[in-house]
Amino acid sequence: MKKFYFLIFPIILLLLLGFLFEEEVKSGTDDNVSGWAWSENIGWISFNSTTGGGAVDYGVNILDTGIFSGISWSENIGWISFNRTDTGAPPAAPDYGTYLAKVDLGTGDVSGWARALAYGDGWSGWIKLKGSNYGVSIDRTSGDFSGWAWSDMVIGWISFNNLTGGGDKDYKVRTSFVFPPSVSNPHESWENVCDDSLHPTLNWHYEDGITDGYQVQIATDIGFSNIILDLISEKDSTSYIPLSSDFITDLQYGGIPYYWHVKAKNKGGAWSDWSDVDTFTTQLHAWPKPDFEWFPQSPSVNEVVQFCSVYEEEDCEEPPCPAICPENLTICYDSCPASGYTWIFGDESSLSGVKNPTHSYSNPVNYTIILEVTDSAGYYCSTDPNDLKFRITVELPLPEWKEIPPF
């Protein structure tokens, strides 16, 4: 049997409660939850004096961590508190230790408890915000509450939005709290493998919310007990970070796995949950670094040009032999066979399988040469076609002449 007799409190008790909490409750204009919830048993519940009226300032607030605090009001049962110092420990799980209720910053789901403070006559006054088949949630974009909470026989069901509560009344509870963006899809890219094949670019995606900074952690284990990078970037809305030796020097070649995750914060300083953990494996070794030079530096039309990428001596009968190519310019971190060299000379001709080729040009123009190198592990890199360092200028030959003695 519903205890309707408990719905009417003596006026003296309400006045006393109002006096006791007049100094404790936070000013309604300082709190970010407002509006009305509805219970068929006890009627309206006001979450902020700015919408609930009355002479006493009160309100409910969501902190940057998602924790609820403050007090709401019902004309029939008095104050309903989200402060653990007012209520004591909840009767069952979840018990958060120092607070009663919170919202999941990633999903908007609310869990925990509130408690009517004028409880008595065997009624505990507890209100549960999430159960196995019901619960309260907040739309992360609009801030609108929806769903149901549950108390015992005195309060019963509490609806936070007429869209889910039914009936012809127009009401809802809402918050101006700004949720941090939820972070998803952590992944890596290796666009810089030829320049820095040890450090990938870490990428992620912001589902919603306004981001004003992020934190990235990299560890050698999935439990993040050995963190080798903990980077916080303030006032930053980017969704990627190109790693380099400037950020981290502890990565090692050899196919070693590393684990990382990321979270973001909003302009109010509220942080999202960590993203899912992603992993990447380092390359076996650095990728080839092609480089070359040529002789002569300014060849003439049809003049033979010697291209040099690695050290090479002439064949001679009595070593040491003179060098055709004086130094190693191409770097291979694994063995680079001759078959791994491909030259593109810029005049629609190419040559493969030669480390130090010769070539001649038939027209006096500029040519861009590209050297592609593949090592024994199959790692492939080429010189930059936009690098002016690899542009050769072919000139017309000087006119022929012969010396004539004077008369």
C-alpha positions in Angstrom: 0.0 0.0 0.0 1.4 3.4 -1.0 2.1 5.6 2.0 0.3 8.7 0.8 0.0 9.9 4.4 3.7 10.5 4.3 3.4 13.0 1.4 2.1 15.8 3.7 4.6 17.1 6.2 3.9 19.5 8.9 4.5 23.1 7.9 6.8 23.5 10.8 9.1 20.7 9.5 9.4 22.3 6.1 10.2 25.7 7.6 12.8 24.1 9.8 14.4 22.3 6.8 14.4 25.6 4.9 16.2 27.3 7.7 18.8 24.6 8.1 19.7 24.5 4.4 19.5 28.2 3.6 23.2 28.7 4.2 24.3 25.3 2.8 22.8 25.1 -0.7 24.7 26.7 -3.5 23.3 29.7 -5.3 21.0 28.5 -8.2 22.7 30.9 -10.7 26.0 29.2 -10.0 24.7 25.7 -10.8 24.4 24.3 -14.3 21.3 22.0 -13.9 17.8 23.4 -14.2 14.3 22.5 -15.0 11.7 20.1 -13.6 11.2 16.4 -13.2 7.9 14.7 -12.5 6.7 11.9 -10.2 3.1 10.8 -10.1 3.4 10.3 -6.4 5.0 13.5 -5.2 4.5 15.8 -8.2 7.1 18.3 -9.4 10.8 18.3 -8.5 12.7 21.6 -9.2 16.4 21.3 -9.9 17.3 25.0 -9.6 15.8 28.0 -7.8 16.0 30.0 -11.0 13.3 27.7 -12.4 11.7 26.5 -9.2 11.0 29.9 -7.6 11.1 30.4 -3.9 13.2 32.6 -1.6 16.0 30.1 -1.0 18.8 29.8 -3.5 19.4 26.1 -4.4 20.5 24.1 -7.4 22.2 21.0 -8.7 25.6 21.2 -10.4 27.7 18.9 -12.6 31.4 19.3 -12.0 34.1 19.0 -14.6 34.7 15.4 -13.6 31.0 14.5 -14.1 30.2 14.3 -10.4 26.8 15.7 -9.2 26.5 18.0 -6.3 23.9 20.3 -4.8 20.2 20.1 -3.8 16.8 20.0 -5.6 13.4 20.7 -4.1 9.9 19.1 -3.9 7.0 20.9 -2.2 5.8 17.5 -0.9 8.9 15.9 0.4 11.3 18.8 0.8 15.0 18.8 -0.1 16.6 16.1 -2.3 20.3 16.1 -2.0 23.2 14.9 -4.2 25.7 15.7 -1.5 27.1 12.7 0.3 27.8 14.8 3.4 24.0 15.3 3.7 23.0 11.7 2.9 25.6 9.3 4.1 26.5 6.1 2.3 24.0 4.7 -0.2 22.2 1.4 0.6 23.8 -0.6 -2.3 26.1 -0.4 -5.3 27.3 1.8 -6.9 29.1 3.4 -3.9 31.6 6.0 -5.2 33.1 6.7 -1.7 33.1 10.5 -1.6 30.1 11.3 -3.8 26.8 9.9 -4.8 26.1 10.3 -8.5 28.0 11.0 -11.7 27.5 11.2 -15.5 29.7 9.2 -17.9 31.4 12.0 -19.9 31.7 9.7 -22.9 28.2 8.3 -23.1 26.0 10.7 -21.1 24.7 7.9 -18.9 24.0 8.9 -15.3 24.5 6.5 -12.4 24.4 6.6 -8.6 22.0 8.0 -6.1 20.2 11.0 -4.6 18.3 11.1 -1.3 15.3 12.9 0.1 16.4 14.4 3.4 13.0 14.4 5.2 12.9 10.6 5.3 11.4 8.7 8.2 8.8 6.2 9.3 10.8 3.3 7.9 11.3 5.1 4.5 14.9 5.7 3.6 14.4 8.3 0.9 16.9 6.9 -1.5 16.5 7.5 -5.3 18.4 5.3 -7.7 19.4 6.9 -11.0 20.2 3.7 -13.0 19.0 0.1 -12.7 19.1 -2.9 -14.9 16.1 -1.8 -17.0 15.9 1.9 -16.4 18.1 4.9 -16.0 18.7 8.6 -16.5 20.9 9.9 -19.4 22.0 13.3 -20.7 22.2 14.2 -24.4 25.8 15.2 -24.8 24.9 17.9 -27.5 21.7 19.5 -26.2 22.2 18.9 -22.4 18.7 17.5 -22.1 18.0 14.8 -19.5 15.8 11.8 -20.3 14.8 8.6 -18.8 13.6 7.5 -15.3 14.9 7.2 -11.8 13.3 5.0 -9.1 12.7 5.3 -5.4 10.6 3.2 -2.9 6.8 3.4 -2.4 6.7 7.1 -1.4 8.4 8.6 -4.5 8.2 5.8 -7.1 9.1 6.6 -10.6 10.7 10.0 -11.5 10.6 11.1 -15.1 13.2 13.6 -16.3 11.6 14.5 -19.6 8.0 14.5 -20.9 9.3 12.9 -24.1 10.1 9.8 -22.1 7.7 10.3 -19.2 4.6 10.6 -21.2 1.5 12.7 -20.3 0.4 16.1 -21.5 2.8 18.1 -19.4 5.7 20.0 -21.0 8.8 19.6 -18.8 12.4 18.4 -18.7 15.6 18.7 -16.8 18.6 20.1 -18.7 22.2 21.2 -18.1 24.5 23.8 -19.5 27.5 21.7 -18.7 29.7 21.4 -21.7 30.7 17.8 -22.3 34.3 17.0 -23.5 34.5 15.5 -26.9 34.5 11.7 -27.0 37.6 10.3 -28.6 37.5 7.3 -31.0 39.3 5.5 -33.7 42.9 5.7 -32.6 45.2 4.6 -35.4 48.6 5.2 -36.9 50.0 6.2 -40.2 53.6 5.9 -41.5 53.7 8.7 -44.2 57.2 9.6 -43.0 58.8 6.1 -43.1 61.5 7.2 -45.5 62.5 10.1 -43.3 61.8 8.7 -39.9 60.6 5.1 -40.0 60.7 4.7 -36.2 58.0 7.2 -35.4 54.5 7.0 -36.8 51.9 9.7 -36.8 49.1 9.0 -34.2 45.6 9.8 -35.4 42.2 9.9 -33.7 38.7 11.2 -34.2 36.5 13.5 -32.1 32.9 12.3 -32.1 31.4 15.5 -30.7 32.0 18.3 -28.3 34.4 21.2 -28.4 38.0 20.2 -27.7 40.6 22.5 -26.2 43.5 20.1 -25.6 44.5 16.5 -25.5 46.7 14.0 -23.7 48.5 11.1 -25.3 50.2 8.3 -23.5 52.5 5.6 -25.0 53.5 2.5 -22.9 55.4 -0.7 -23.4 52.5 -2.7 -22.0 48.7 -2.7 -22.4 48.2 -1.9 -18.8 50.3 1.3 -19.0 52.4 0.5 -16.1 55.5 1.6 -18.0 54.7 4.8 -19.7 57.4 6.2 -22.0 55.5 9.2 -23.3 52.9 11.3 -21.4 52.2 14.4 -23.5 49.6 17.0 -22.7 48.9 19.7 -25.3 46.9 22.7 -24.1 44.7 24.9 -26.3 44.9 22.4 -29.1 42.1 21.0 -31.2 44.1 18.9 -33.6 43.4 15.2 -33.9 46.8 13.9 -34.7 50.4 14.1 -33.5 53.4 13.2 -35.8 55.8 11.5 -33.4 59.5 12.3 -33.8 62.7 12.1 -31.8 61.8 15.5 -30.4 58.8 14.0 -28.6 60.1 10.5 -27.7 63.5 8.8 -27.9 62.6 5.5 -26.2 61.1 3.7 -29.2 63.3 0.9 -30.6 63.5 -0.9 -34.0 63.0 -4.6 -34.2 59.3 -5.2 -34.5 58.6 -4.2 -30.9 54.9 -3.5 -29.9 53.9 -0.2 -28.2 50.5 0.7 -26.8 48.8 4.1 -26.7 45.6 5.9 -26.0 44.3 9.5 -26.0 41.8 11.7 -24.2 40.6 15.3 -24.8 39.2 18.1 -22.7 36.7 20.9 -23.4 37.1 24.6 -22.9 35.7 24.3 -19.4 38.6 21.9 -18.5 36.5 18.7 -18.4 38.4 15.7 -19.7 36.9 12.8 -21.7 37.5 9.2 -20.9 40.5 7.5 -22.4 40.0 6.2 -25.9 40.3 2.5 -26.7 43.9 1.3 -26.5 45.6 0.9 -29.9 49.0 -0.7 -30.7 51.7 -0.3 -33.3 54.8 -2.3 -34.0 58.0 -0.6 -35.0 59.8 -1.4 -38.2 62.6 -4.0 -38.2 65.1 -1.3 -39.1 65.3 2.1 -40.7 64.3 2.3 -44.4 66.8 3.1 -47.1 67.9 6.7 -47.6 68.8 7.2 -51.3 71.3 9.9 -52.2 73.7 10.5 -55.1 75.8 13.0 -57.0 77.3 13.2 -60.5 80.4 14.1 -62.5 80.8 16.4 -64.3 78.5 18.8 -62.5 77.5 20.7 -65.6 77.7 18.2 -68.5 77.4 19.1 -72.1 75.0 17.5 -74.7 76.1 13.9 -75.4 78.8 14.0 -72.7 78.9 10.9 -70.5 77.8 11.6 -67.0 78.9 9.4 -64.1 76.2 9.0 -61.3 77.5 7.9 -57.9 75.4 6.6 -55.0 78.0 4.3 -53.3 81.7 4.0 -53.2 83.3 2.2 -56.2 86.9 1.7 -57.4 88.1 1.3 -60.9 89.5 -2.1 -62.0 93.2 -2.0 -61.9 96.0 -4.5 -61.7 97.8 -2.9 -58.7 95.5 -1.8 -55.8 94.7 0.6 -54.4 92.8 1.6 -57.4 91.4 5.1 -58.1 87.8 5.7 -57.1 85.2 6.1 -59.7 82.8 7.1 -56.9 84.5 8.5 -53.9 82.0 7.9 -51.1 78.8 6.1 -49.9 75.9 8.5 -50.2 73.0 6.1 -50.2 72.4 4.6 -46.8 71.0 1.0 -46.5 70.2 -0.2 -43.0 69.7 -3.7 -44.4 71.7 -5.0 -47.4 70.8 -3.2 -50.6 71.6 -5.5 -53.6 72.4 -4.0 -57.0 69.0 -5.2 -58.2 67.4 -2.8 -55.7 68.6 0.3 -57.5 66.4 2.0 -60.2 67.4 5.2 -61.9 64.9 7.5 -63.6 67.0 10.0 -65.6 64.3 12.5 -66.5 64.5 12.1 -70.3 62.1 9.2 -70.5 64.9 6.7 -69.9 65.6 4.6 -66.9 68.0 1.9 -65.7 67.7 -0.7 -63.0 70.2 -3.0 -61.3 73.2 -0.6 -61.3 74.4 1.3 -58.3 76.6 3.8 -60.2 75.4 4.1 -63.8 76.5 6.4 -66.6 74.2 8.3 -68.9 74.3 11.1 -71.5 71.7 13.6 -72.6 70.9 14.8 -76.1 69.2 18.1 -75.3 70.4 21.2 -73.4 67.7 21.5 -70.7 67.2 20.8 -67.0 66.5 17.2 -65.9 65.3 15.9 -62.6 66.8 12.5 -61.6 65.1 10.1 -59.2 66.8 7.2 -57.5 64.7 4.4 -56.1 66.3 2.0 -53.6 64.8 -1.2 -52.2 66.6 -3.2 -49.5 66.7 -6.9 -48.9 63.7 -6.6 -46.4 61.6 -5.0 -49.2 61.7 -1.5 -47.7 61.5 1.0 -50.5 62.3 4.8 -50.7 63.2 7.3 -53.4 64.7 10.7 -53.6 62.4 13.7 -53.6 61.5 14.8 -57.2 60.9 18.3 -55.8 64.4 18.6 -54.4 66.4 20.9 -56.5 69.5 19.1 -55.3 68.7 16.4 -57.9 68.2 18.6 -60.9 71.0 18.5 -63.5 71.5 21.2 -66.1 72.8 20.0 -69.5 74.5 22.7 -71.7 75.5 23.1 -75.3 79.1 22.1 -75.9 81.7 24.7 -76.6 82.5 25.3 -80.3 85.4 23.4 -81.7 88.5 25.4 -82.4 92.1 24.9 -83.5 95.1 27.0 -82.9 96.6 28.8 -85.9 100.1 30.2 -85.6 100.6 33.8 -86.5 102.1 34.9 -89.8 
